[in-house]
Amino acid sequence: MSERADVVVVGMGPGGEDLAGKLAEKGLDVIGIDHSLVGGECPYWGCIPSKMMIRAANLLAEARRIPGMAGTSSVTPDWSLVAQRICEEATDDWNDQVAVDRFVKKGGRFMRGTARFEAPGKLSVDGTTVEAPKIAINAGTVPVIPPIPGLSDVHYWTSHHAIETEDLPRTLTILGGGPIGLELGQMFGRFNVKVTVVEAGERILGPEEPESSALLAEVFEREGIVVRTGAAAERVSMDGEDIALTLSDGSIVAGERLLVAVGRRAPLKELNVSAIGIVEDARALPVDEHGRVTDGVWALGDVTGRGNFTHMSMYEANVVLHDILGDQNVVAEYHAVPRVTFTDPEIGSVGMSEKSARDAGIDVRIGSYPVPKSTRGWIHKAGNDGFIKLIEDRARGVLVGATSAGPMGGEVLSMLTLAVHERIPVERLRSMIFAYPTFHRAVEAALDELLSH
């Protein structure tokens, strides 16, 4: 059996679904392929359900901040009811069959299956040959499962299991101190699960500013979440009904459940990318400013290695769309990539960190300001942890990076993302009128601090 089309889109996550639908609307014969649910990680496990769970946990935290309510069981709802509601609402809003029908209505064709390259312009989808002169890859990423002795012998969780669970464990060990592990760890901790985070690196949230790592470590400690850094897991075994991690410092951490959240990888071997001249052990598919991997092949989303974010997938989908349609005026820019870790406080950042800027040879000037010292932070009181940090290229007088940590840190980040993206002069930013009393007004104070150096 064989199929032919003008364009094939492999992976119908957010960016792939958007790209395939828009190409079909332009009258092209488009085949969309996915082995799992249309919509990808985001609506079924990642962005949507996890943030609904985090929202519920944050409401609990706010209630416990009211004097006289701290520590009372009356502010902890039945987890099974929370999980059921989130599952039902997510299913109502994001349905695989509805998404497939929507794509077909636009003129596309959908195939459920696993795609592998056979040659340039040719794919195999579970035994069916699919050929097209233009192929776009939106294959996403899959969890990295480290080769720790004993890990394969226990029933560990990935983020999917954590999101889908209907029962709360008594204790939870999280292997990995990145955004996924920290978001879920704090969420479970606020539902009275005893959580321990184990990170092999010297600090949690390693790619972000050290101040962000220190802030979250302090908040987690206050909330009773144990953070272990600088100790790698060397062995996994059962300890009665618990799963035990033996760490490199000789200590043992045990929990009823073990969540493995050490990172994600692009499934290049599974795609057989060697058939199009790409080495299978590459970290990601290399793309140019138009999203091109090689002649007739484009890539977008997590698989490009530019950031495992839904907003990146959608951004790159637009770039690839224009290039496939022959408009080369739209090109990708990656100097102002925004990212948010949805802990409480939220950690929002954009562009370069101070270290990456210095490593790039930039003469930097730093400005920072603690959120609790701002008027809105003082008003907010409980739960006001956070800071604004600005990284300026002194020679050009523009911001190359920034961090907004605190309540609604991801929302405050928007103005900083604009500043980095448009390379707005710092002097011009300082001449703005900042609304009072707002969290974003702390940016003004950070600018004052920067300009004083």
N, C-alpha and C positions, 0 to 999 in steps of 0.2 A: 504494500500500500504506500502511496505517496501523495503529498499535497504540495501545491505551489502558491505563492503569494507575492505581493509587492514588498511587504515588510512583515517581519516576524518579531514580536516582542516576547522575550523569555523572562518571565517573572512579572506577575501582575500585582505587585505591591503598589503603594500609592503612586510613585512616579511612573511605573510601567503601565498601570491602568490608565492614568491620565494621558500618557503619550499614545498608547494604542487607540484610545477613544478619539482623541483629536485627529490622529492620522486617518482613522476610518471616516470621520466626519468630513475630511477633505476629499473623500472619494477613493482613497487607496484601498486595495485589498489587503487587509491586515489580519494576521493570525496571532492571537494572544495565547501564551502557554503558561500554565502553572501546575505544579504537582500538588499544591495545597489550596488554601482559601484565597479567593480573589480579594485584594485589599492588603494582604501580607501581614506582617508582624504587628503593625501599628493598631488596627482596630480590634483585633481579637486577643492580643496579649500585651503589647507594648504601650503605646501612647495613651490609648483611651481607658481600658480597664484599670491599668496600674495607677493612673492619675485619679480615677474615681475612688480607688481604695485608699490612696494617699490623702485625698480630700476627707474621707471619712475619719482616717486616723488623725488628721490635723484638727478636725472638729473636736475630737476627744481631748487632744492636747490643750486646745483653747478652753474647754470646759474645766479641765484640771488646773488651769492657771487662775481660776476664780477662787479667792480665799475661802476656805471652809469646805471645798469640794475635792481638794487634792487627795489622791489615793483612794477615793471611794469607788466601790465596785458599781455603784448606780450609774456611772457615766461610761460603762463598758457594755455595749449592746451585744446581742447574740451574733457571733461571727457568721454562723450559717445563714442568718437572715441577710446580713450585709453582702455575703458572697452571692446569694441567690438574686438579690436585687441588682447587683452590678452585672451579673451574667445576663439577666433578663433584659436590662436596659441596653447593654452593649449589643445583644443579639437583635433587638428591635431596630437599632440604629444602623447596624452593620451586618448585612446578611449576604452570604456568599452567592446564593442563587439570584438575589436581586441585583448584585453587582454584575454577574454574568449576563443576565437579561438586559441590563442597561447597556453593556458593551455591544451585545448582539444587535440591539435596537439601533445603535449608531452605525451599524453596517459591518461590524467586525465578526470574526469567527474565533471560537474559543476551543482550545484543546486542553484536557486535563491529563497531565503526564510529566515525566522527567525528561528534559531536553539535554542532549549531548552533541557537541560538534563532531561531525564526521569528516568535514573538509570545509574550506571557505565557502560560504553560501549554502551549506548543507548541514541539517541537523537530523538526529534520530530522536524520536519521541516515543519511547516504549515500543520500538519496532516499526513505527511509521516514519518514513523519510519525509522531511519537510524542507523545501528549497525556497530561497528568496535572495534577491540581490542585496537586500538591506536587512540586517539583523541587529536588534538593540537588546543588550543584556542588562537586566535588572534583577539579578539572581539573589540579591541580598547577602546576608551572612548567616552563619550557624554558630552555636555556642562552641567555644574551645573547651575540650575536655582534656585536661592535662594527664600525662602518663604517670600518675602517682600509683605506686604499688598498692593493690587492694581496692582501689576506687571502683573498678569494674565489678567487684564482688558485692557491692552494697547498693541499695536503692537510693541513689542521690537525686536531688531535685535540680532541674534547670529553671530558668525564670518562668517557663510555661507551667511547670508543676506548681510553682509558688502562686501563680495567678489563679490557677484552676482549683486549688485546694478548697475543700469544703469543711475541713477540720483544722483547727489551730494546733500546732505542736506545743508541748510544754517548753521545749528549748530548741533553738535553731542556731546552727553554726553556718556562717557564710564565708565561703572561700573566695576572696576577692574584694578589694576595697574601692572598686570603681563605681560609677553612677548607678548601675543596676543593683548591685549588692547593697549600696548605701540607702537608696530609695526604699527598697523592699525591707531592708533591715530595720530602718526607723519605723516603717509602717507596721511591721509585725510587733516591734517593741512596744508601740503605743496601744496594741491590742493585748498587752500583758504577756507576750512571749518573751522569755529570757534569751536575748540575742548576743552572740559573740561574732565579731568580724575579724577574720584572719587575713592579713595582707603581707605578702612576701617583701614588698618594697619598704622603703624607709618611712613612707607616709601614705595615708589613704588619699584618694583623688589625686594621684601622682602627676598627671599632665597639667593640672590647674596650679594656681599660685599657692605657695606654701602657706600663706595666710588663710586660704580657703580650707586647706587640710586641717590646720590647727583649730580653726573655728568649729568645723564639724566634729572633730575629735572631742573638743570641750563640751559641745552640746550633747553629743552621744553619751559622754561620761555622766553628765547631769541627769540624763534620762535612764541611766542604768544599763546602757548598751556597752559591752566590753569591746574595746578595739585593741587588737594585737598586731603590731607592725614589726617588720624586720625579721620575721620568722616564717620560713617556707614549710609547707606541708610535705613530709617525707614518706608517710605511710598512712593508710586508711584501714581501719579494722572495726569489728563489732565489739562493743563493750556492753554485754547484756542486751538491752533493747535500744541502746544508743549507738550512734556512729562516732567513732573516736578518730581524731587526727593527731598523729604524732608529729610534732614540729621540729624544725632544725635546731632549736635550742634545748631539745630534750623534753619539753613540756607536752602535755596531752590536753586537747580540748575535745569535749564530747557533747553531743546534742542529739535529741530525738530525730531531728532532720538535718540534712546537710545540703545547702544550696551552693552549687558550683557556678560562680559568676566571675570568671577570670578573664573574660574577653570573648570576642567573636572573630571568626575567620571567613574569608571569601571562599566559596566552594569551587575553586578553580579546577581541581582534579576531577570533581564530579562532572564539571562542564566539558572536560577533555579539551581544554584551551590549547593544548600543544598542537592540535589539528589546525589552529590558525596562527601558529608561530609564537605563542606565549608560553613561557615556562610555567609548569603547574605548581611549583613551590614559591611563586611570586606572592607577595603580600596582597596584591590587588591587581585589577586590570588597569594598565597605564592608559591614560586618556590625554588628548590634547585639549586646547581651549574650546574645541567644538564638540567634545565628547567622543571623538573618534579613537578607536583602539587600533584598527588597521583598515585597509580598504574594505568597505562594505559592512564594517562592524562598529557599533557604538556601545557605550556603556554608561550607566547612570546609577545613582544610589549608593548603597553601602559597598557594593562590589568595586567601586572606584577608589576606595580608601581615603576619600576626602572627608569622611565623617559619617558615623552611623546615625543619621538624623532624617526624619521624614521630610523636614523642610529642605534638606540637601537633595533628596531624591526628586522632589517636586521642582526645585530650582534647575537641576541638571536635565530633567525631562523637557523643560522649555528650551534649553540650549540645543538638545538633540533634535527636538521637533523642528526647530528652524533650520538646522543643518540638513536634515533629511529632505525638507521641502525646498532646499536650495538657497536659503537666506543665510549667508555667512556673516552677517553683521552682528548677530547675537553671539557673544562669546562668554565663557565662564570666567568669573573672577573669584579668587579664594582668599583675598587679603582681609576679608571682614566676615569670617564664618562665625555666626553666633551659636552658642550652646548653653543649655540650662540643665543643671542637676536639680531635680524636684524634691530635694530634702526640705526640711524646715530648720534653719533658713534656706531659701533657694540660693543656689550658686549660679549666677549668670555670668558668662564671659564672652568676649569677642576678640578676634584677631590674635595677636601675639601675647604671650606671657612676658614678664620681665626677663626671664632667663632666655627664652627663645629670641627675644629682640637683641639682647646682649650677645648671644651666640652668633647672631647674624651680623655683628659688627656695628650695630646702631648705637649711637651716643644717646642714651636714654635719660629722660628726666621723669621722676615719679611724683605723683600727687596722690594722697590717700586721706580718707576721713572716716571715722567710725560712725555707723548709723545711730547708736544710742546717744551720741552727742548732738545729733541734729534735733531740731524742734519736734519733727514728727516721730522720731525715735524715742524722744523723751515722753511724748504723749502716749505712744504705743506701750511703753514699759515692758511688761512680761512678753517674752518672745521677740524682743527687738534686736537680737544679735545680728551683726552684719557690718559691712564696710564698703566703701567705694575705693577702687584703686585704678589710677589712670597711668598709662605708659605712653610717653610722648617721644617722638623722634625729634630731638632738640634741633638738629640741623634744618629740618623742614617745618618745624613748628606745628605738627599735626599728631593726632593720636594714632598709634599703630595697634593698640590693644587696651582692654579695660575689663575690670571685674565689678559686678554689682551683686554683692552678697547681702541677703537680708530678707525681710518680709516683702513678698512680691518682687524679688530680685530679678526674675526673668522679665517682668514688665518694665522695670526701671532700665533694664538693659537696652530697650528699644532706641532710646535717644543716643546711647553710646555706640550702638551698631551703626546708626545713621552717620554719626561723626566719623567713625573709622572708615566706613564705606565711601563716603563722599570726600574724605580727607579735608574736613573743615578745619581751618586754622584755629588753634587753641585760643588765641586772642579774640577771635570772632565768637567762639563758644562762650567765653566769659562775658561777652557783651549782651548775652541773652537775658530775658526776664524769666526767672524761675518761680513758679507758683508756690505760694506759702499757705499752710504748712504741708509739704508733701515729702515723701521719701526721696523723690528725685532731686529735691533741692540740695541734698547732700553732695550731688555732683558739683554744684557751684562751690561748695566749701573745699572739695578735693581739687578743683581747678585753682582756687586761691592758694592752696598749699603747694601745688605744682609750680605756679608762677612765682612763688616766693623764693624758689631755689635759684 
